[in-house]
Amino acid sequence: MRVLHITSGNLYGGVETFLATLLREAAAAPDMHPEFAVCFDGRFSLELESMGHSPRRLGPAKLSHPRTVLRARRALSQVLARGQYDVVVCHQPWSCVLFASVIRTAGLPVVMWVHMASNGGHWLERLCRLARPDVVICNSRFTAACTERWLPHAALEHVHCALSAILPGSREQRSRTRRLLDTGERDVVITQISRLESWKGQRVLLSALGALRETQGWTCWLVGGAQRSSETRYLLELKALARTLRIEDRVRFLGERDDVPAVLSASDIFCQPNIAPEPFGLALVEAQQAGLPVVTSGIGGALEIVDGSCGVLCAPGDVKGLVSALERLVVDHSLRARLGIDARRRADELCNATRQILRIEVVLARTLVAPQALRQGAVEVSLR
């Protein structure tokens, strides 16, 4: 089964992490051959090339510039004519809106993978309803429940993303990473790795750390590079807030990193206090793989990942509750260790690469059935 995955390519986040995993762990499902197409070159296409795969370039496309859309559609049409693909997957509504008509013309069902949970009110999602994807795959039960409300006629599935295992770093590697990041060996490192978007809760985390200014022994690493002008402005706001709270000497803004496993292995606590629901939360699972207790907000997809056995759930925006959770973890090494052991187990249950890729193969193979049969429930897929 040859599968072509289409994504924009201009940003790098959880979607791209997942797609890179499909290529890296392809041996888990030898009968499924993933290939990729992008409209924009960037970190994602460079990562694919580093693994020996050159993505199909469809050309920069903007819906506000119809000529670029027509060029990209012609490019995809040529790719499909040459490639003899069995399944084409559009990741996110943007790709579906651009390319659904081309995929249908090629005689294939329109499959869309949804990685964001929303109410369908965005203009891209309204256009996506008109494109009428035949099969929609969601990255969590929460995302599926949200998507069902605005795409009620599509055959809907959910499957947690696959993630390559993060192996524990050695004591020497941990020390080296900390030296490079100007952090003491005995410091308890609180880390957040996420896109620079306000709903990810960086302001809430800094506010809680400001309340912990007198608590000794912690350092915070904020990982994430600005990819849009709005994110650049937000980063400046966060740095200003750290100065205002007088914790700028204990907060490291590390920017975009390509050594996330090393950063996580050198950390002690992962904290991402979302103020809006996370569709799933691959960063939370990556932290669990590294054996870190996770502190996050008890909303959205995070509820499928974190419970009291492996972390702490706070109410969104609850600075006081976050202060209490972080203070307890900073001072109690045994609690961190106990939660970290269960965190590894939980991550394997959710996103074990081999098991999840085999499940993805089952889901994509089902899309080869006539879409009408799928919508009528003639085929039942169990992913529980």
C-alpha positions, -999 to 999 in steps of 0.1 A, spaced: 0 0 0 16 32 -12 5 62 9 11 98 0 9 122 29 4 159 20 12 188 44 20 224 40 57 221 51 62 257 62 58 251 100 72 225 124 53 211 153 34 179 164 21 171 129 56 171 114 70 152 143 44 125 137 50 124 99 87 121 104 81 92 128 60 74 100 91 74 78 116 67 106 96 37 118 84 24 84 99 -10 90 71 -17 116 46 -21 87 67 -33 57 36 -35 34 28 2 40 51 27 21 48 63 33 58 91 9 53 128 14 44 160 -5 49 195 7 41 230 -7 68 248 12 104 238 19 115 241 56 127 222 85 103 193 78 116 187 42 152 190 54 145 163 81 129 140 55 159 144 32 183 136 61 165 103 64 169 96 26 135 107 14 130 136 -9 94 149 -6 74 158 -37 74 196 -41 40 209 -51 51 246 -50 42 274 -27 4 278 -26 -18 305 -10 -56 304 -12 -56 341 -16 -36 337 -48 -56 314 -71 -27 310 -96 -5 294 -70 -34 270 -60 -38 260 -97 -1 253 -100 0 232 -69 -30 213 -80 -15 206 -114 17 194 -97 -2 170 -74 -22 157 -104 11 149 -121 25 132 -90 -6 110 -87 -6 101 -124 30 89 -121 29 75 -86 1 48 -86 -7 56 -50 -33 36 -31 -41 63 -5 -36 100 -3 -39 117 31 -44 154 36 -31 166 69 -52 194 83 -81 212 66 -57 235 46 -44 206 25 -79 191 21 -93 224 8 -65 227 -17 -63 192 -30 -96 173 -24 -108 179 -60 -75 166 -74 -76 134 -53 -112 127 -63 -104 132 -100 -77 106 -96 -104 81 -84 -93 80 -48 -113 88 -16 -104 120 2 -88 112 35 -81 140 60 -61 136 91 -72 162 117 -46 172 143 -65 202 158 -97 202 179 -121 230 170 -157 239 165 -156 241 127 -160 279 127 -127 288 111 -131 298 74 -108 269 64 -130 245 82 -161 259 65 -144 254 31 -134 219 42 -171 210 48 -177 219 11 -148 196 1 -166 168 20 -138 145 30 -148 108 28 -127 96 57 -115 116 87 -88 103 110 -83 122 143 -53 121 167 -74 116 198 -109 108 211 -112 145 221 -104 157 185 -128 131 171 -156 143 193 -150 179 182 -147 170 146 -178 150 145 -199 181 152 -188 199 121 -181 170 98 -210 147 106 -212 130 72 -176 117 71 -165 82 83 -146 91 115 -117 72 131 -93 81 158 -58 68 165 -31 81 187 1 91 169 31 70 167 63 83 184 98 70 182 111 60 216 133 84 235 160 64 252 173 76 286 204 97 283 235 88 302 247 108 332 275 122 311 251 134 284 228 150 310 257 169 325 270 180 291 235 193 281 232 213 313 267 228 309 258 239 274 226 255 287 243 272 316 224 252 342 238 238 374 240 201 379 218 201 410 191 224 397 157 210 392 149 218 356 113 227 347 109 224 309 82 234 284 87 225 247 60 239 225 50 262 197 51 299 208 13 303 210 -4 319 240 -28 291 245 1 268 253 3 286 287 38 300 288 25 332 305 8 310 332 40 291 338 61 323 341 35 337 365 37 306 387 75 307 386 74 343 397 55 332 428 83 306 433 111 332 431 121 326 467 122 289 463 157 278 456 170 252 433 150 255 401 157 266 365 132 268 337 139 260 300 114 273 275 119 256 241 103 269 209 112 292 181 91 319 166 78 308 132 54 337 126 54 374 133 28 369 160 50 344 177 80 368 176 58 394 194 47 368 219 83 358 226 92 394 234 62 397 257 74 365 276 109 378 280 95 411 293 73 392 317 103 372 331 121 405 337 91 420 354 88 390 377 126 392 384 132 356 373 150 363 340 182 349 355 165 315 360 146 312 328 164 302 296 147 309 263 163 282 242 146 288 208 140 261 183 160 229 190 169 198 171 181 180 202 147 176 220 156 141 234 188 155 250 169 185 264 142 162 279 168 137 293 185 166 311 152 179 326 133 169 357 97 182 352 77 190 321 51 217 325 27 229 298 -3 247 315 -26 251 285 -53 277 287 -72 261 258 -76 223 251 -47 204 235 -60 182 207 -37 155 218 -3 166 230 27 148 215 51 169 236 35 156 267 41 120 255 77 128 246 82 141 281 67 109 295 90 88 273 119 106 289 106 97 324 94 131 334 64 139 355 40 161 335 22 191 349 -6 203 325 -41 215 324 -69 190 329 -87 197 296 -88 183 260 -65 156 248 -43 159 278 -69 139 298 -61 109 276 -24 112 285 -19 124 320 -34 112 353 -24 111 389 -1 81 384 23 100 361 17 137 366 -5 165 379 -35 181 363 -44 217 371 -74 239 362 -66 260 331 -52 294 342 -50 284 378 -17 300 388 -21 292 425 -27 255 417 3 254 394 25 270 420 15 243 445 21 215 420 55 227 409 67 235 444 58 200 456 77 184 426 107 207 430 113 198 466 103 161 465 128 140 444 112 107 453 78 119 441 94 130 408 110 96 404 78 77 412 57 96 387 85 94 361 85 56 362 47 55 355 51 82 329 73 59 307 48 31 310 20 55 300 38 68 270 44 32 257 7 24 261 -3 54 241 22 59 214 44 28 210 57 33 174 54 -3 162 19 -8 176 5 25 165 19 23 130 3 -11 126 -30 4 137 -25 32 112 -20 6 85 -53 -9 94 -71 24 93 -56 34 59 -63 0 44 -99 5 53 -101 36 32 -96 15 1 -132 4 7 -158 25 -11 -163 57 9 -201 53 8 -197 19 25 -175 35 52 -200 63 58 -228 38 62 -208 19 88 -204 -12 66 -168 -15 79 -160 -13 116 -125 -6 128 -116 -11 164 -87 9 177 -93 7 214 
